[in-house]
Amino acid sequence: MASIKALAVLDEAVETKARDTSLGFEILFTLLSAACNYRSADLEVRKNEYMKQKEEAGDAFSEPPLENMDDDFVP
């Protein structure tokens, strides 16, 4: 996720340029943007669930750190 976001500039100016260039680029941009938004939302939900479990379990919490479960959690 981090490497894709580093390579892809997902802002309105690029979207307009993609739309003006061709229908194919517009579709590709829309797909990439939607995939990044979906993945970001998934990561946020998983992080919130993890933090809730960690808070509820207290000292008995034994799950591995988020960074060990998925590379996208690495800051």
VEXRO-588593 format. One record per residue (C-alpha): x, y, z; residue in one letter. Coordinates in Angstrom, 3 decimals, always signed. Example, Ala and Ser with C-alpha at 12.3 -4.5 7.8 and 13.67 -1.06 7.14 Angstrom:
<pts>
[pt [+12.300,-4.500,+7.800],A]
[pt [+13.670,-1.060,+7.140],S]
</pts>
This chain:
<pts>
[pt [+0.000,+0.000,+0.000],M]
[pt [+2.739,+2.434,+0.948],A]
[pt [+4.711,+1.745,-2.222],S]
[pt [+1.628,+2.172,-4.406],I]
[pt [+0.704,+5.442,-2.717],K]
[pt [+4.287,+6.664,-3.170],A]
[pt [+4.133,+5.978,-6.899],L]
[pt [+0.563,+7.107,-7.517],A]
[pt [-0.495,+10.689,-7.007],V]
[pt [-4.204,+10.438,-6.306],L]
[pt [-5.474,+13.989,-6.360],D]
[pt [-8.055,+15.963,-8.311],E]
[pt [-5.565,+17.436,-10.790],A]
[pt [-4.364,+13.991,-11.827],V]
[pt [-7.946,+12.763,-12.069],E]
[pt [-8.811,+15.648,-14.404],T]
[pt [-5.728,+14.970,-16.522],K]
[pt [-6.583,+11.260,-16.695],A]
[pt [-10.148,+12.101,-17.735],R]
[pt [-8.908,+14.472,-20.435],D]
[pt [-6.301,+11.995,-21.731],T]
[pt [-8.518,+9.003,-22.392],S]
[pt [-11.310,+6.886,-21.036],L]
[pt [-8.849,+4.087,-20.248],G]
[pt [-6.722,+6.311,-18.017],F]
[pt [-9.818,+7.603,-16.255],E]
[pt [-10.989,+4.060,-15.538],I]
[pt [-7.523,+3.022,-14.360],L]
[pt [-7.269,+6.077,-12.098],F]
[pt [-10.731,+5.459,-10.657],T]
[pt [-9.905,+1.806,-9.984],L]
[pt [-6.591,+2.623,-8.334],L]
[pt [-8.161,+5.356,-6.231],S]
[pt [-11.011,+3.084,-5.107],A]
[pt [-8.586,+0.268,-4.250],A]
[pt [-6.420,+2.595,-2.163],C]
[pt [-9.458,+4.000,-0.343],N]
[pt [-10.768,+0.499,+0.347],Y]
[pt [-7.405,-0.726,+1.648],R]
[pt [-6.984,+2.347,+3.847],S]
[pt [-10.430,+1.805,+5.354],A]
[pt [-9.660,-1.891,+5.918],D]
[pt [-6.405,-1.051,+7.687],L]
[pt [-8.162,+1.493,+9.897],E]
[pt [-10.875,-1.007,+10.895],V]
[pt [-8.312,-3.707,+11.657],R]
[pt [-6.197,-1.281,+13.672],K]
[pt [-9.221,-0.154,+15.708],N]
[pt [-10.244,-3.764,+16.421],E]
[pt [-6.689,-4.615,+17.454],Y]
[pt [-6.465,-1.626,+19.786],M]
[pt [-9.865,-2.466,+21.321],K]
[pt [-8.781,-6.071,+21.961],Q]
[pt [-5.492,-4.872,+23.401],K]
[pt [-7.254,-2.450,+25.744],E]
[pt [-9.801,-5.038,+26.900],E]
[pt [-7.222,-7.780,+27.492],A]
[pt [-4.747,-5.580,+29.342],G]
[pt [-1.673,-7.532,+30.461],D]
[pt [-3.120,-10.796,+29.136],A]
[pt [-2.917,-9.545,+25.544],F]
[pt [-0.664,-11.873,+23.567],S]
[pt [-1.301,-10.985,+19.914],E]
[pt [+1.737,-10.049,+17.813],P]
[pt [+2.235,-6.361,+16.977],P]
[pt [+0.348,-5.024,+13.960],L]
[pt [+3.634,-4.504,+12.113],E]
[pt [+4.256,-8.260,+12.232],N]
[pt [+0.807,-9.105,+10.850],M]
[pt [+0.817,-6.791,+7.818],D]
[pt [+3.533,-4.676,+6.207],D]
[pt [+1.095,-1.816,+5.642],D]
[pt [+0.999,-1.145,+9.382],F]
[pt [+4.688,-0.194,+9.408],V]
[pt [+4.889,+3.575,+9.927],P]
</pts>
